[in-house]
Amino acid sequence: QVQLVESGGGLVQAGGSLRLSCEASGRTFRYHAVGWFRQAPGKEREFVAAISESSGSTVYDDSVKGRFTISRDNAKNTVALQMDSLKPEDTAVYYCGASLLAPVQSIRVVAGINSWGKGTLVTVSS
C-alpha cells in the first residue's frame, strides 16, 4: 500500500479557487488509480474525481464537472485537484484515495479504495 498525505485546503470565498495536492510515498504509486472524495459534516463520503495510472482517463461527479480538474505527476508521486468556481456546498473534508491496478471506474465508490489519506478541510464561505 501507498501512504497518502493531502494538503492545500483552507478557507475561500464562493467563486474562488483552491488547489489540493495528494503526495504519495512508495515506488508503486504510478500503478495506482487515484480518486478524490469528500465528506461534509453529517454526510457520507462521496466521490469527486478520479484519474487512471497513466492519466489517460479521468472521471468526475456531475456536481463538479466543468469546475474541478484532476491531474497527476508520476515523477513527483503527486495528484492534484484544481477547484475553481467554488460553492458553499463544496465545503467538506477532502480525501485522497488510491488502488493498485484498479480500473478508474471502479474507484468511484469508497469500497474501491485500498489506501486513504487523512484529509484536508475545505471551507467555502458565501
PABADO-513186 format. One record per atom (N, C-alpha, C): residue number from 1; x, y, z; atom name. Coordinates in pm, whole numbers, padded with zeros to 5 digits, always signed. Layout:
<bamis>
> resi;xx;yy;zz;name
> NUM;X;Y;Z;CA;
...
</bamis>
This chain:
<bamis>
> resi;xx;yy;zz;name
> 1;+00083;-00119;+00000;N;
> 1;+00000;+00000;+00000;CA;
> 1;+00087;+00125;+00000;C;
> 2;+00031;+00231;-00054;N;
> 2;+00099;+00359;-00051;CA;
> 2;+00046;+00442;+00065;C;
> 3;+00130;+00534;+00112;N;
> 3;+00089;+00630;+00214;CA;
> 3;+00055;+00761;+00145;C;
> 4;-00057;+00820;+00180;N;
> 4;-00105;+00939;+00112;CA;
> 4;-00120;+01055;+00210;C;
> 5;-00079;+01174;+00167;N;
> 5;-00092;+01294;+00250;CA;
> 5;-00151;+01406;+00165;C;
> 6;-00266;+01458;+00209;N;
> 6;-00331;+01568;+00139;CA;
> 6;-00286;+01702;+00195;C;
> 7;-00288;+01804;+00111;N;
> 7;-00259;+01940;+00154;CA;
> 7;-00331;+02038;+00061;C;
> 8;-00334;+02165;+00103;N;
> 8;-00390;+02268;+00017;CA;
> 8;-00527;+02318;+00056;C;
> 9;-00587;+02256;+00156;N;
> 9;-00719;+02303;+00199;CA;
> 9;-00711;+02438;+00268;C;
> 10;-00828;+02497;+00289;N;
> 10;-00833;+02626;+00356;CA;
> 10;-00969;+02690;+00341;C;
> 11;-00974;+02819;+00375;N;
> 11;-01097;+02897;+00367;CA;
> 11;-01094;+02986;+00244;C;
> 12;-01200;+02983;+00166;N;
> 12;-01207;+03062;+00044;CA;
> 12;-01350;+03112;+00026;C;
> 13;-01364;+03225;-00038;N;
> 13;-01498;+03278;-00065;CA;
> 13;-01559;+03208;-00186;C;
> 14;-01690;+03207;-00190;N;
> 14;-01760;+03149;-00305;CA;
> 14;-01712;+03215;-00434;C;
> 15;-01690;+03133;-00536;N;
> 15;-01638;+03181;-00662;CA;
> 15;-01487;+03174;-00672;C;
> 16;-01422;+03149;-00561;N;
> 16;-01277;+03141;-00558;CA;
> 16;-01224;+03004;-00599;C;
> 17;-01093;+02988;-00584;N;
> 17;-01025;+02865;-00627;CA;
> 17;-00932;+02815;-00517;C;
> 18;-00912;+02684;-00518;N;
> 18;-00812;+02619;-00435;CA;
> 18;-00751;+02505;-00515;C;
> 19;-00628;+02470;-00482;N;
> 19;-00562;+02357;-00545;CA;
> 19;-00518;+02261;-00436;C;
> 20;-00575;+02143;-00437;N;
> 20;-00538;+02040;-00342;CA;
> 20;-00430;+01951;-00401;C;
> 21;-00346;+01900;-00313;N;
> 21;-00240;+01809;-00356;CA;
> 21;-00244;+01683;-00272;C;
> 22;-00217;+01571;-00335;N;
> 22;-00206;+01442;-00268;CA;
> 22;-00067;+01388;-00300;C;
> 23;+00015;+01377;-00197;N;
> 23;+00151;+01327;-00216;CA;
> 23;+00160;+01185;-00162;C;
> 24;+00221;+01097;-00242;N;
> 24;+00229;+00956;-00205;CA;
> 24;+00372;+00912;-00182;C;
> 25;+00387;+00817;-00094;N;
> 25;+00516;+00753;-00074;CA;
> 25;+00513;+00619;-00145;C;
> 26;+00633;+00569;-00180;N;
> 26;+00639;+00438;-00243;CA;
> 26;+00661;+00444;-00393;C;
> 27;+00730;+00341;-00442;N;
> 27;+00765;+00338;-00584;CA;
> 27;+00655;+00282;-00673;C;
> 28;+00547;+00232;-00610;N;
> 28;+00440;+00173;-00689;CA;
> 28;+00325;+00270;-00717;C;
> 29;+00339;+00394;-00674;N;
> 29;+00229;+00490;-00689;CA;
> 29;+00185;+00503;-00834;C;
> 30;+00280;+00497;-00925;N;
> 30;+00248;+00514;-01067;CA;
> 30;+00155;+00405;-01119;C;
> 31;+00138;+00296;-01044;N;
> 31;+00050;+00188;-01085;CA;
> 31;-00086;+00194;-01016;C;
> 32;-00111;+00302;-00945;N;
> 32;-00236;+00318;-00871;CA;
> 32;-00329;+00416;-00942;C;
> 33;-00455;+00379;-00956;N;
> 33;-00557;+00477;-00990;CA;
> 33;-00585;+00558;-00862;C;
> 34;-00612;+00686;-00878;N;
> 34;-00628;+00775;-00763;CA;
> 34;-00759;+00852;-00773;C;
> 35;-00825;+00863;-00661;N;
> 35;-00950;+00938;-00657;CA;
> 35;-00953;+01040;-00545;C;
> 36;-01032;+01144;-00564;N;
> 36;-01062;+01241;-00459;CA;
> 36;-01207;+01220;-00416;C;
> 37;-01225;+01220;-00286;N;
> 37;-01357;+01210;-00226;CA;
> 37;-01374;+01324;-00127;C;
> 38;-01496;+01348;-00085;N;
> 38;-01519;+01449;+00017;CA;
> 38;-01630;+01406;+00111;C;
> 39;-01622;+01460;+00231;N;
> 39;-01721;+01426;+00332;CA;
> 39;-01758;+01552;+00409;C;
> 40;-01884;+01592;+00395;N;
> 40;-01937;+01707;+00468;CA;
> 40;-01990;+01659;+00603;C;
> 41;-01999;+01751;+00699;N;
> 41;-02049;+01712;+00832;CA;
> 41;-02185;+01645;+00824;C;
> 42;-02195;+01529;+00888;N;
> 42;-02321;+01457;+00892;CA;
> 42;-02357;+01382;+00766;C;
> 43;-02266;+01380;+00670;N;
> 43;-02295;+01313;+00543;CA;
> 43;-02193;+01203;+00517;C;
> 44;-02226;+01116;+00424;N;
> 44;-02133;+01009;+00387;CA;
> 44;-02025;+01062;+00293;C;
> 45;-01916;+00989;+00290;N;
> 45;-01808;+01024;+00198;CA;
> 45;-01856;+01001;+00055;C;
> 46;-01829;+01100;-00032;N;
> 46;-01877;+01090;-00169;CA;
> 46;-01765;+01112;-00269;C;
> 47;-01783;+01053;-00385;N;
> 47;-01684;+01063;-00492;CA;
> 47;-01683;+01202;-00553;C;
> 48;-01563;+01248;-00589;N;
> 48;-01547;+01378;-00656;CA;
> 48;-01486;+01359;-00794;C;
> 49;-01368;+01297;-00800;N;
> 49;-01298;+01282;-00928;CA;
> 49;-01196;+01170;-00916;C;
> 50;-01157;+01113;-01030;N;
> 50;-01057;+01006;-01030;CA;
> 50;-00975;+01013;-01157;C;
> 51;-00855;+00955;-01148;N;
> 51;-00764;+00955;-01262;CA;
> 51;-00695;+00820;-01270;C;
> 52;-00674;+00771;-01390;N;
> 52;-00608;+00642;-01409;CA;
> 52;-00457;+00654;-01386;C;
> 53;-00388;+00539;-01385;N;
> 53;-00244;+00537;-01357;CA;
> 53;-00166;+00624;-01455;C;
> 54;-00205;+00620;-01580;N;
> 54;-00129;+00688;-01685;CA;
> 54;-00185;+00825;-01720;C;
> 55;-00287;+00870;-01645;N;
> 55;-00356;+00996;-01673;CA;
> 55;-00437;+00991;-01802;C;
> 56;-00450;+00871;-01859;N;
> 56;-00524;+00860;-01983;CA;
> 56;-00674;+00870;-01968;C;
> 57;-00722;+00854;-01847;N;
> 57;-00866;+00857;-01823;CA;
> 57;-00897;+00931;-01695;C;
> 58;-00996;+01019;-01701;N;
> 58;-01043;+01089;-01582;CA;
> 58;-01195;+01082;-01577;C;
> 59;-01247;+01082;-01457;N;
> 59;-01392;+01082;-01438;CA;
> 59;-01426;+01182;-01328;C;
> 60;-01544;+01242;-01339;N;
> 60;-01586;+01342;-01243;CA;
> 60;-01732;+01318;-01202;C;
> 61;-01762;+01355;-01080;N;
> 61;-01902;+01359;-01040;CA;
> 61;-01968;+01476;-01112;C;
> 62;-02095;+01462;-01141;N;
> 62;-02164;+01569;-01214;CA;
> 62;-02162;+01702;-01137;C;
> 63;-02157;+01695;-01006;N;
> 63;-02162;+01817;-00925;CA;
> 63;-02038;+01905;-00940;C;
> 64;-01928;+01847;-00990;N;
> 64;-01804;+01925;-01002;CA;
> 64;-01755;+01935;-01146;C;
> 65;-01823;+01866;-01237;N;
> 65;-01780;+01864;-01377;CA;
> 65;-01777;+02006;-01432;C;
> 66;-01668;+02042;-01497;N;
> 66;-01652;+02176;-01551;CA;
> 66;-01592;+02276;-01454;C;
> 67;-01586;+02240;-01326;N;
> 67;-01529;+02330;-01225;CA;
> 67;-01399;+02275;-01165;C;
> 68;-01391;+02145;-01151;N;
> 68;-01274;+02081;-01092;CA;
> 68;-01195;+02007;-01201;C;
> 69;-01062;+02002;-01182;N;
> 69;-00975;+01929;-01274;CA;
> 69;-00876;+01846;-01195;C;
> 70;-00871;+01717;-01225;N;
> 70;-00775;+01627;-01159;CA;
> 70;-00659;+01601;-01254;C;
> 71;-00539;+01595;-01197;N;
> 71;-00419;+01569;-01277;CA;
> 71;-00318;+01497;-01189;C;
> 72;-00217;+01439;-01252;N;
> 72;-00114;+01371;-01173;CA;
> 72;+00022;+01388;-01237;C;
> 73;+00124;+01376;-01152;N;
> 73;+00263;+01380;-01196;CA;
> 73;+00331;+01259;-01133;C;
> 74;+00344;+01151;-01208;N;
> 74;+00400;+01029;-01151;CA;
> 74;+00548;+01044;-01115;C;
> 75;+00617;+01134;-01180;N;
> 75;+00758;+01157;-01147;CA;
> 75;+00771;+01217;-01006;C;
> 76;+00670;+01290;-00964;N;
> 76;+00671;+01353;-00831;CA;
> 76;+00580;+01282;-00732;C;
> 77;+00516;+01173;-00775;N;
> 77;+00425;+01099;-00687;CA;
> 77;+00313;+01188;-00632;C;
> 78;+00256;+01270;-00717;N;
> 78;+00150;+01360;-00670;CA;
> 78;+00029;+01357;-00763;C;
> 79;-00085;+01383;-00702;N;
> 79;-00209;+01404;-00775;CA;
> 79;-00270;+01534;-00725;C;
> 80;-00312;+01617;-00815;N;
> 80;-00369;+01747;-00780;CA;
> 80;-00517;+01753;-00814;C;
> 81;-00587;+01836;-00740;N;
> 81;-00727;+01865;-00770;CA;
> 81;-00741;+02017;-00773;C;
> 82;-00753;+02072;-00892;N;
> 82;-00776;+02215;-00909;CA;
> 82;-00925;+02242;-00899;C;
> 83;-00963;+02326;-00804;N;
> 83;-01104;+02353;-00779;CA;
> 83;-01132;+02500;-00807;C;
> 84;-01212;+02527;-00907;N;
> 84;-01249;+02663;-00944;CA;
> 84;-01399;+02684;-00924;C;
> 85;-01438;+02810;-00924;N;
> 85;-01580;+02845;-00909;CA;
> 85;-01642;+02772;-00789;C;
> 86;-01573;+02778;-00678;N;
> 86;-01618;+02705;-00560;CA;
> 86;-01750;+02759;-00506;C;
> 87;-01828;+02666;-00452;N;
> 87;-01959;+02698;-00396;CA;
> 87;-01961;+02659;-00248;C;
> 88;-02047;+02719;-00169;N;
> 88;-02056;+02680;-00028;CA;
> 88;-02083;+02530;-00011;C;
> 89;-02155;+02469;-00102;N;
> 89;-02183;+02326;-00091;CA;
> 89;-02062;+02238;-00119;C;
> 90;-01952;+02298;-00161;N;
> 90;-01827;+02222;-00177;CA;
> 90;-01753;+02208;-00044;C;
> 91;-01801;+02273;+00060;N;
> 91;-01738;+02265;+00191;CA;
> 91;-01739;+02122;+00243;C;
> 92;-01621;+02070;+00277;N;
> 92;-01607;+01932;+00322;CA;
> 92;-01462;+01904;+00355;C;
> 93;-01438;+01790;+00415;N;
> 93;-01303;+01737;+00424;CA;
> 93;-01279;+01657;+00297;C;
> 94;-01170;+01686;+00229;N;
> 94;-01137;+01619;+00103;CA;
> 94;-01030;+01514;+00128;C;
> 95;-01057;+01394;+00077;N;
> 95;-00968;+01281;+00095;CA;
> 95;-00915;+01232;-00039;C;
> 96;-00790;+01189;-00035;N;
> 96;-00727;+01126;-00149;CA;
> 96;-00727;+00975;-00123;C;
> 97;-00761;+00898;-00226;N;
> 97;-00761;+00753;-00213;CA;
> 97;-00698;+00689;-00335;C;
> 98;-00638;+00572;-00316;N;
> 98;-00569;+00506;-00426;CA;
> 98;-00591;+00356;-00422;C;
> 99;-00587;+00295;-00539;N;
> 99;-00598;+00150;-00551;CA;
> 99;-00505;+00101;-00659;C;
> 100;-00432;-00004;-00628;N;
> 100;-00332;-00060;-00718;CA;
> 100;-00399;-00129;-00837;C;
> 101;-00357;-00090;-00958;N;
> 101;-00401;-00155;-01082;CA;
> 101;-00553;-00161;-01097;C;
> 102;-00620;-00060;-01044;N;
> 102;-00766;-00061;-01049;CA;
> 102;-00817;+00017;-01170;C;
> 103;-00920;-00032;-01238;N;
> 103;-00984;+00048;-01341;CA;
> 103;-01040;+00176;-01279;C;
> 104;-01027;+00286;-01350;N;
> 104;-01064;+00414;-01290;CA;
> 104;-01212;+00417;-01251;C;
> 105;-01297;+00349;-01327;N;
> 105;-01438;+00348;-01292;CA;
> 105;-01465;+00275;-01161;C;
> 106;-01377;+00182;-01124;N;
> 106;-01401;+00103;-01004;CA;
> 106;-01373;+00182;-00876;C;
> 107;-01304;+00294;-00886;N;
> 107;-01272;+00369;-00765;CA;
> 107;-01363;+00489;-00748;C;
> 108;-01479;+00481;-00811;N;
> 108;-01580;+00585;-00790;CA;
> 108;-01659;+00560;-00661;C;
> 109;-01633;+00449;-00599;N;
> 109;-01700;+00417;-00474;CA;
> 109;-01597;+00397;-00364;C;
> 110;-01637;+00424;-00241;N;
> 110;-01546;+00413;-00127;CA;
> 110;-01487;+00273;-00117;C;
> 111;-01569;+00173;-00146;N;
> 111;-01523;+00034;-00134;CA;
> 111;-01414;-00001;-00233;C;
> 112;-01397;+00079;-00334;N;
> 112;-01295;+00052;-00435;CA;
> 112;-01156;+00104;-00400;C;
> 113;-01144;+00172;-00286;N;
> 113;-01020;+00234;-00244;CA;
> 113;-00947;+00147;-00143;C;
> 114;-00816;+00128;-00165;N;
> 114;-00735;+00049;-00073;CA;
> 114;-00658;+00134;+00028;C;
> 115;-00617;+00253;-00013;N;
> 115;-00537;+00339;+00073;CA;
> 115;-00598;+00477;+00079;C;
> 116;-00605;+00534;+00198;N;
> 116;-00663;+00666;+00220;CA;
> 116;-00564;+00759;+00288;C;
> 117;-00575;+00887;+00255;N;
> 117;-00507;+00989;+00332;CA;
> 117;-00596;+01032;+00448;C;
> 118;-00547;+01127;+00528;N;
> 118;-00623;+01171;+00645;CA;
> 118;-00714;+01289;+00616;C;
> 119;-00701;+01347;+00499;N;
> 119;-00793;+01451;+00457;CA;
> 119;-00743;+01592;+00482;C;
> 120;-00801;+01686;+00408;N;
> 120;-00774;+01828;+00425;CA;
> 120;-00906;+01904;+00414;C;
> 121;-00925;+02001;+00503;N;
> 121;-01054;+02070;+00513;CA;
> 121;-01062;+02186;+00415;C;
> 122;-01171;+02189;+00341;N;
> 122;-01202;+02299;+00251;CA;
> 122;-01331;+02365;+00299;C;
> 123;-01323;+02495;+00323;N;
> 123;-01441;+02570;+00367;CA;
> 123;-01466;+02684;+00269;C;
> 124;-01586;+02687;+00212;N;
> 124;-01623;+02790;+00116;CA;
> 124;-01731;+02877;+00179;C;
> 125;-01699;+03003;+00197;N;
> 125;-01795;+03095;+00260;CA;
> 125;-01880;+03164;+00153;C;
> 126;-02003;+03196;+00191;N;
> 126;-02095;+03259;+00095;CA;
> 126;-02085;+03411;+00101;C;
</bamis>
